[in-house]
Amino acid sequence: MCPSSGIAKPLDPKIEATRRKLEQLKARQQRIDARLRYLASKQARRADTRRKILVGAIILAQLERGEIDEKKFRAMRDQALNRADDRALFDPSVI
């Protein structure tokens, strides 16, 4: 501040330019960090979906080979699946 007028002095142009550049770099880093978080989350969801598919394939194979009791499987399925469209995925003639 100028002591006589009480008005803030403008910063040195180089300091002001550096401050603006720093703000731009911080904003860029925030965008990069957000993108990395998004990609990590996307990869985690893909891995989770793949695990579920593989577990389902294992269970269905065991069911087809008779290694899992069909009545027990149906009871677990009926307990776990509440939506009609989910249940409709299991054709009773197949399982």
Secondary structure, DSSP 8 states (H G I E B T S, - for coil): --TTT-------HHHHHHHHHHHHHHHHHHHHHHHHHHHHHHHHHHHHHHHHHHHHHHHHHHHHTT-S-HHHHHHHHHHH--SHHHHTTS-TTT-
